């Protein structure tokens, strides 16, 4: 039973805090009541969870990602963002946390209990500030409530990135030492290990930012960043991750055998209750409190995201060798051919040749990508999608949505150690090797590494995606980070910290290969007709209207096909994708700077 959300819904945030940083609490009596008992502290602490992504937000975290084709772009996606467009400058959630920390001093409550909930509060303050650091860079550090509207501290200038990351680390160290929960029911509440996981995430981001932006045109990294060198932060990130690996209660979930697009990897994202063996923090969903809309989002919306061909080519073969998009005779592989014998994470992320879906009569049937109305490339996502087609037309999914996983901790450790030049074969086996083993991969090559040994030479496909990186170990870690964490909200920030968000502009958003136009096609090789591609202005064979997909250019149609040897490759020709360098950081809203002219604007805005 998912009880805590009932409590946190029944305890409105407005009871305790006002709408802005300088408003008084609504009820002094309520304040005294809350801070006089452990139950009161617990109930207040539930309000902090509003700062996490909600059910919809958890699914939409990768709407801006190079490997996700989509039907429309705006704002940051086409460089039309302005100083008046930003809407994420709000500080209300920070005031809620600081108000708690100021008032949680009642000696009637045991000190260890108060410290526990202070630890939870400081976790959420660090979470809040990490989001601000990613979006804006340095911002004012505030650790008090402003009860006096004339408090001069409200006019403070921005603190440096050094100040912000140091405070984030301090808050998370306190949280780790004082939060008493080792695990939580259904991973729905913050445990002490979540603090270390966030510390590894934040320090890895900041280390990479400082390394890869060190020489860029807007001096994003150097200003005010004298205290911590990239290697200092990589070391801290690795240490935080290693602490979880050595002492934490988590491990990779490997209990579900693979069949028909379902297995241990996908079970993490379709389980009714979070798989606490690996999932460290999750958004709960159920029919009473509200379900998520994964099926409707990926299967019912015409602008649902679709994986690109470049990403599909990134998954290794099951024997650990690099994937080749062509057969031995030089012909391009069909969808059935390219999704057979691959890294099983691919089969559990998109509809591959073996995928089956449950129909209304209760039987499972082969199900191919829906090219007619919802899929742009032929690579249709299934990662969060329940296999019963009943869910496809309503926002009723009951599967919990992970926000933190042990797999990320392994990837953070591997990357940090590799960037330091210290990753050993044993480290590789415990991290990348372990993740690949769960994905069914056996063996490897000098360019991809094996389950127990690092690669010694760069693999051409992954090197072509990151042309500025020559270290084969770092390249392969980036490969696995993309394959393991796809759709979980990491990709945009990864591209930002690696200074390679130009990939958003450059990925051609290509899709599957097919051999002939104006002919029926069997996508998954089961002998049944699935789709009919045509590029003429009129459908010459109306009998196939129900499965026909127009790939011509008439009326500015964007879903087209490019001619290649032996057939065609689908391409979604979205125009206008752009990410100028200034967009690595959000602009501070102009209205905010009018109120506080001491806030220096980010470069380029």
C-alpha positions in Angstrom: 0.0 0.0 0.0 1.4 3.4 -1.0 0.6 5.3 2.1 3.0 8.1 2.3 1.5 10.0 -0.6 -1.9 10.1 1.2 -0.2 11.9 4.0 1.6 14.3 1.8 -1.4 15.2 -0.2 -3.4 15.9 3.0 -0.7 18.2 4.3 -0.7 21.3 2.0 2.5 23.1 1.4 0.7 26.4 1.9 0.1 25.7 5.5 3.7 26.1 6.3 5.1 28.5 3.7 4.1 31.4 1.6 4.4 31.8 -2.1 7.7 33.6 -2.2 10.9 33.9 -0.3 9.8 36.8 2.0 6.3 35.6 3.0 5.5 34.7 6.6 4.1 31.3 7.6 0.3 31.1 7.4 -0.3 29.8 10.8 2.0 30.1 13.9 -0.1 27.5 15.7 0.5 25.0 12.9 4.3 25.7 13.0 4.5 24.9 16.7 2.4 21.8 16.3 4.6 20.5 13.4 8.0 21.0 15.1 7.0 19.5 18.4 6.8 15.9 17.4 8.5 13.4 15.1 5.2 12.8 13.3 5.0 16.6 12.6 8.5 16.6 11.1 7.7 13.5 9.1 4.6 15.1 7.7 6.3 18.3 6.8 9.1 16.4 5.1 6.6 14.9 2.7 6.2 18.4 1.2 9.8 18.3 0.0 9.0 15.6 -2.5 7.1 18.1 -4.6 10.6 19.1 -5.7 11.1 15.8 -7.6 9.7 15.2 -11.1 6.0 14.2 -11.0 4.6 11.3 -13.0 4.4 13.3 -16.2 7.7 15.1 -15.7 9.5 11.8 -15.1 8.5 10.6 -18.5 9.2 13.8 -20.4 12.8 14.3 -19.1 14.3 13.5 -22.5 12.1 15.5 -24.8 15.4 17.3 -25.8 17.8 14.6 -26.7 19.8 14.1 -29.9 18.7 10.4 -30.1 15.0 11.2 -29.9 13.3 12.3 -33.1 10.1 14.4 -32.5 7.5 16.2 -34.6 7.9 19.7 -33.2 10.5 21.9 -31.7 10.5 25.3 -30.0 12.3 27.5 -27.5 15.7 26.0 -26.6 15.4 23.5 -29.4 15.4 26.1 -32.2 17.4 28.9 -30.5 14.3 31.1 -30.1 14.6 31.2 -26.3 14.9 34.7 -24.8 15.6 36.4 -21.5 11.9 36.7 -21.0 11.1 33.1 -21.6 12.7 31.4 -18.5 10.2 30.1 -16.0 12.4 28.1 -13.6 13.8 30.9 -11.4 11.3 30.3 -8.6 12.8 29.9 -5.1 9.7 28.9 -3.2 10.8 25.3 -2.7 14.1 26.5 -1.2 12.2 28.7 1.3 10.2 25.6 2.3 13.4 23.8 3.1 15.2 26.7 4.8 12.1 27.4 6.9 12.2 23.8 8.1 15.9 23.9 9.0 15.4 27.2 10.9 12.5 25.9 13.0 13.5 22.3 13.6 15.1 23.1 17.0 12.5 21.9 19.5 14.4 20.0 22.3 11.2 18.0 22.9 12.1 16.0 19.8 15.2 13.8 20.2 18.3 15.2 18.5 18.9 12.2 16.3 15.3 12.5 15.0 15.7 16.2 14.2 19.0 15.5 12.5 17.5 12.8 10.4 14.8 15.1 9.0 17.4 17.9 8.7 19.3 15.5 6.5 16.3 14.9 4.3 15.8 18.7 4.0 19.4 19.3 3.1 19.2 16.5 0.5 16.4 18.5 -1.2 18.3 21.7 -0.8 21.2 20.2 -2.7 18.8 18.7 -5.2 17.3 22.2 -5.8 20.7 23.9 -6.1 22.1 21.2 -8.4 19.2 22.0 -10.8 20.0 25.7 -10.6 23.7 25.0 -11.2 22.9 23.0 -14.3 20.6 25.7 -15.7 22.1 29.0 -14.7 25.7 28.3 -13.4 26.4 30.3 -10.3 23.4 31.7 -8.4 23.0 33.3 -5.0 23.4 30.8 -2.2 20.5 31.2 0.3 20.3 29.3 3.5 17.7 31.4 5.5 14.2 32.7 5.1 13.6 36.3 4.4 11.1 37.5 6.9 12.0 41.1 6.4 11.0 42.4 3.0 13.9 44.9 3.2 16.6 42.3 4.0 19.6 43.5 2.0 20.6 39.9 1.4 17.8 39.6 -1.1 19.9 41.8 -3.4 23.0 39.6 -3.2 24.9 38.9 -6.4 25.5 35.5 -7.8 27.9 33.2 -6.0 30.5 31.3 -8.0 30.1 27.7 -9.2 32.8 26.9 -6.5 30.5 28.2 -3.7 27.4 26.3 -5.0 29.1 22.9 -5.6 30.8 23.2 -2.2 27.5 23.8 -0.4 25.9 21.0 -2.4 28.6 18.6 -1.2 28.3 19.9 2.4 24.5 19.3 2.4 24.8 15.9 0.9 27.6 14.8 3.3 25.3 15.9 6.2 22.4 14.0 4.7 24.4 10.8 4.3 25.7 11.0 7.9 22.3 11.8 9.5 19.5 10.2 7.5 18.7 7.0 9.3 16.9 5.2 6.5 19.1 2.6 4.8 16.3 1.7 2.4 12.7 2.9 2.2 9.4 1.2 1.3 9.1 0.9 -2.5 12.1 3.3 -2.8 9.6 6.1 -2.5 11.5 8.1 0.1 15.0 9.4 0.3 17.5 7.1 2.0 21.1 8.0 3.1 22.4 6.3 -0.1 20.4 8.7 -2.3 22.5 11.5 -0.8 25.7 9.8 -2.0 24.2 9.0 -5.4 23.3 12.7 -5.9 26.7 13.7 -4.8 28.3 11.5 -7.4 25.9 12.8 -10.0 26.5 16.5 -9.2 30.3 16.2 -8.8 30.6 14.3 -12.1 28.6 16.9 -13.9 30.7 19.8 -12.5 34.0 18.0 -13.1 33.1 17.4 -16.7 31.8 20.9 -17.2 35.0 22.3 -16.0 37.1 20.0 -18.2 35.2 20.2 -21.4 34.2 23.9 -21.3 37.7 25.0 -20.2 38.4 26.8 -23.5 35.1 27.7 -24.9 34.2 31.1 -26.2 32.0 32.3 -23.4 34.4 31.4 -20.6 31.7 29.3 -19.0 34.0 27.2 -16.8 36.9 29.4 -15.6 35.1 32.3 -14.0 35.0 31.9 -10.2 36.2 28.3 -10.3 39.6 28.4 -8.7 39.1 26.1 -5.7 38.2 22.8 -7.4 40.0 21.4 -10.4 38.2 18.9 -12.6 40.3 16.0 -11.2 39.3 17.0 -7.7 35.6 16.7 -8.5 36.1 13.5 -10.5 37.8 12.0 -7.4 35.0 13.1 -5.1 32.4 11.7 -7.6 34.2 8.4 -7.7 34.6 8.2 -3.9 30.8 8.8 -3.4 29.9 6.1 -5.9 32.4 3.7 -4.5 31.0 4.1 -1.0 27.6 3.0 -2.3 29.2 0.1 -4.3 31.1 -1.2 -1.2 28.7 -0.5 1.6 25.2 0.1 0.2 22.4 -2.4 0.0 21.9 -2.2 -3.8 23.0 -4.4 -6.7 22.0 -4.9 -10.3 18.6 -6.6 -10.7 19.1 -9.8 -12.7 16.2 -12.0 -11.6 13.9 -11.8 -14.7 14.8 -14.0 -17.6 14.6 -12.4 -21.1 11.8 -13.2 -23.6 9.8 -11.2 -26.2 11.0 -7.7 -25.2 10.8 -8.3 -21.5 13.6 -9.1 -19.0 15.5 -7.8 -16.0 16.4 -4.5 -17.5 12.9 -3.6 -18.6 11.3 -4.9 -15.5 12.9 -2.0 -13.7 10.6 0.4 -15.6 7.3 -1.6 -15.9 7.1 -3.1 -12.4 4.0 -2.1 -10.4 6.2 -1.6 -7.4 9.8 -0.3 -7.7 12.4 -3.0 -7.8 14.2 -1.9 -4.6 17.1 -4.2 -5.2 18.4 -1.6 -7.7 16.0 1.3 -7.8 17.1 3.9 -5.1 14.3 6.4 -5.6 11.1 6.3 -7.6 7.9 8.1 -8.4 5.0 6.0 -7.3 2.0 5.4 -9.6 -1.3 3.6 -8.9 -4.9 3.8 -9.9 -6.0 5.6 -6.6 -3.4 8.4 -6.6 -3.0 8.6 -10.4 -1.2 6.6 -13.0 1.4 7.7 -15.4 0.8 8.1 -19.2 3.7 6.1 -20.7 1.6 4.0 -23.1 -0.4 7.0 -24.2 2.7 9.2 -24.6 4.8 6.7 -26.6 1.9 4.9 -28.5 -1.0 7.4 -28.6 0.5 10.8 -29.3 1.5 11.8 -32.8 4.5 13.7 -31.4 5.7 10.7 -29.3 9.5 10.3 -29.3 11.2 7.9 -31.6 14.8 6.5 -31.4 17.2 7.6 -34.2 19.2 5.3 -36.3 22.5 6.6 -34.9 21.4 5.5 -31.5 20.1 2.1 -32.7 23.6 1.5 -34.3 25.2 2.2 -30.9 24.0 -1.0 -29.3 26.6 -3.8 -29.6 26.0 -7.3 -30.9 25.3 -9.9 -28.3 28.8 -11.3 -28.7 30.2 -7.9 -27.7 31.3 -6.9 -31.2 30.4 -3.6 -32.9 27.2 -3.6 -34.9 27.5 -3.3 -38.7 24.4 -2.0 -40.4 25.2 -4.1 -43.5 25.1 -7.8 -44.1 28.1 -9.7 -45.4 26.9 -9.3 -49.0 26.8 -5.5 -48.6 23.0 -5.1 -48.3 21.5 -3.1 -45.5 19.8 -5.0 -42.7 16.1 -4.9 -42.3 14.5 -4.1 -38.9 14.1 -7.8 -38.2 17.8 -8.4 -39.0 19.2 -5.5 -37.1 17.2 -6.2 -33.9 18.2 -9.8 -33.7 21.3 -10.9 -31.8 21.9 -7.5 -30.2 22.5 -6.1 -26.7 19.2 -7.0 -24.9 18.8 -3.5 -23.7 17.9 -2.6 -27.3 15.2 -5.3 -27.3 13.9 -3.9 -24.0 13.9 -0.3 -25.1 12.2 -0.4 -28.5 9.9 -2.8 -30.4 12.3 -5.3 -31.9 11.7 -8.4 -34.1 10.7 -10.6 -31.1 8.4 -8.1 -29.3 4.9 -9.2 -28.3 1.9 -7.3 -26.9 -1.0 -8.5 -24.9 -4.4 -8.0 -26.6 -7.9 -7.7 -25.3 -8.5 -11.5 -25.4 -5.5 -12.0 -23.1 -3.1 -13.5 -25.7 0.3 -12.1 -26.6 0.8 -11.3 -30.3 3.8 -10.1 -32.3 3.7 -6.3 -32.4 5.6 -4.1 -34.8 6.4 -0.4 -34.7 3.3 1.7 -35.5 4.5 3.6 -38.5 1.1 4.8 -39.5 0.4 7.4 -36.8 2.9 7.6 -33.9 6.4 6.5 -34.9 8.8 8.6 -37.0 11.7 6.3 -37.5 10.6 2.7 -37.0 12.4 2.5 -33.7 9.4 2.7 -31.3 10.1 3.0 -27.6 8.8 0.4 -25.1 11.0 1.1 -22.1 8.3 2.4 -19.8 5.3 1.0 -21.7 3.1 -1.8 -20.3 2.5 -4.6 -22.8 -1.2 -4.7 -22.4 -2.7 -2.6 -25.2 -5.6 -1.6 -22.9 -3.2 1.1 -21.5 -2.5 2.6 -25.0 -5.4 5.1 -25.0 -5.5 6.3 -21.4 -3.2 7.7 -18.7 -3.6 4.8 -16.3 -0.2 3.1 -16.1 0.5 1.8 -12.6 4.3 1.1 -13.1 6.6 3.2 -10.8 9.1 5.4 -12.5 12.7 5.3 -11.3 14.6 8.5 -10.6 17.8 7.0 -9.1 19.3 3.6 -9.9 22.4 1.7 -8.8 23.2 1.4 -12.5 23.8 5.1 -12.7 26.2 4.9 -9.7 28.2 2.2 -11.5 28.4 4.4 -14.6 29.3 7.5 -12.6 32.2 5.6 -10.9 33.5 4.2 -14.2 33.4 7.5 -15.9 35.1 9.4 -13.1 37.9 6.9 -12.7 38.4 6.7 -16.5 38.6 10.5 -16.7 41.3 10.4 -14.0 43.1 7.7 -15.9 42.7 5.3 -13.0 40.1 2.8 -14.2 41.4 -0.8 -13.8 40.2 -3.9 -15.5 38.7 -4.9 -12.2 36.8 -1.6 -12.1 35.6 -2.2 -15.7 34.4 -5.7 -14.9 32.5 -4.4 -11.8 30.8 -1.6 -13.7 30.6 -1.7 -17.5 31.2 -5.5 -17.6 28.4 -6.1 -15.1 25.9 -3.9 -17.0 26.7 -5.7 -20.3 26.5 -9.1 -18.6 22.9 -8.3 -17.6 22.2 -7.2 -21.1 23.2 -10.7 -22.3 26.5 -9.7 -23.9 29.2 -12.3 -24.0 32.7 -11.6 -25.1 34.0 -8.5 -26.9 36.7 -7.0 -29.0 39.8 -4.8 -28.5 37.7 -1.8 -29.6 34.7 -2.5 -27.3 36.3 -4.3 -24.4 35.2 -7.6 -22.9 33.2 -8.2 -19.8 36.5 -8.2 -17.8 38.9 -6.1 -19.8 38.9 -2.5 -21.0 39.1 -1.6 -24.7 42.5 -0.7 -26.2 41.5 1.0 -29.4 38.6 3.3 -30.4 35.6 1.7 -32.2 34.7 3.8 -35.3 31.0 4.3 -34.8 31.2 5.6 -31.2 34.3 7.6 -32.1 32.4 9.3 -34.9 29.8 10.5 -32.4 32.4 12.1 -30.1 35.2 13.2 -32.5 36.9 15.2 -29.7 37.5 12.1 -27.6 40.3 9.7 -28.3 40.4 7.5 -25.1 38.7 4.2 -26.1 37.7 3.6 -22.5 35.8 6.9 -22.1 34.2 6.3 -25.5 32.9 2.9 -24.5 31.6 4.2 -21.1 29.7 6.9 -23.1 28.2 4.1 -25.2 27.0 2.2 -22.2 25.7 5.3 -20.5 23.5 6.1 -23.5 22.3 2.5 -23.8 21.6 2.0 -20.0 20.1 5.4 -19.1 18.1 6.3 -22.3 14.9 8.2 -21.6 15.8 8.6 -17.9 16.6 12.3 -18.1 20.4 12.3 -18.3 21.2 12.8 -22.0 20.7 16.6 -22.3 22.8 17.2 -19.2 25.4 14.8 -20.4 25.7 16.7 -23.7 25.9 19.9 -21.8 28.7 18.8 -19.5 30.7 17.2 -22.3 30.3 20.4 -24.4 28.9 18.4 -27.3 25.3 19.5 -27.5 26.0 20.2 -31.2 24.9 16.5 -31.5 21.3 17.9 -31.1 21.8 19.7 -34.4 23.8 17.0 -36.2 22.0 13.7 -35.6 20.2 13.2 -39.0 17.2 11.6 -37.3 17.3 8.7 -39.6 15.2 5.5 -39.2 14.9 2.0 -40.5 16.0 0.6 -43.9 13.5 -0.9 -46.3 14.2 -2.3 -49.7 11.3 -1.1 -51.9 8.8 1.7 -52.3 5.2 1.0 -53.2 5.3 -2.5 -51.8 4.0 -4.2 -48.7 6.6 -4.9 -46.0 6.9 -7.4 -43.2 8.8 -5.5 -40.5 9.5 -8.3 -37.9 9.8 -11.3 -40.2 6.7 -13.1 -39.0 5.2 -13.5 -42.5 2.5 -10.8 -42.0 2.2 -7.5 -43.9 2.8 -4.6 -41.6 3.3 -1.4 -43.6 3.2 0.1 -47.1 5.6 2.9 -47.8 5.0 5.2 -50.8 6.3 8.5 -52.1 3.9 9.3 -54.9 1.4 12.1 -54.5 -1.5 9.7 -54.5 -1.8 6.2 -53.1 -1.7 3.9 -56.2 -3.1 0.9 -54.2 -6.0 2.1 -52.0 -6.3 -1.5 -50.6 -3.3 -0.7 -48.4 -4.7 2.6 -47.1 -4.8 1.4 -43.5 -1.1 0.6 -43.4 0.1 3.2 -45.9 2.8 5.7 -44.8 3.6 8.6 -47.1 7.3 9.4 -47.4 7.2 12.0 -50.1 7.8 15.7 -49.8 4.5 17.1 -51.0 2.9 19.7 -48.7 6.1 20.0 -46.8 5.9 16.4 -45.4 8.8 15.9 -43.1 8.9 12.1 -42.9 10.8 11.2 -46.0 13.1 8.5 -47.4 16.6 8.9 -48.7 17.9 6.5 -51.5 20.7 4.2 -50.5 22.2 1.1 -52.2 19.5 -1.5 -52.4 16.6 0.6 -51.0 15.7 3.5 -48.7 16.3 4.8 -45.2 13.6 6.8 -43.4 14.6 10.3 -42.4 12.6 12.8 -40.4 13.7 16.2 -41.9 13.0 18.5 -39.0 14.4 21.9 -39.9 15.6 24.6 -37.4 17.3 22.5 -34.8 19.9 24.8 -33.2 21.8 25.2 -30.0 24.1 28.3 -29.9 26.8 28.2 -27.3 25.0 30.7 -25.1 22.3 28.1 -24.5 24.5 25.9 -22.5 23.2 28.1 -19.6 19.7 29.6 -19.3 19.4 33.3 -19.2 18.4 34.9 -15.9 14.9 36.4 -16.6 14.9 40.0 -17.4 12.2 40.8 -14.8 14.4 39.2 -12.1 17.4 41.4 -13.0 15.2 44.5 -13.0 14.4 43.7 -9.4 18.0 42.8 -8.5 20.5 44.5 -10.8 23.3 42.8 -8.9 22.6 39.6 -10.8 25.0 39.5 -13.7 23.5 38.0 -16.8 24.9 34.8 -18.3 27.3 35.2 -21.3 25.7 35.8 -24.7 22.2 36.8 -23.5 
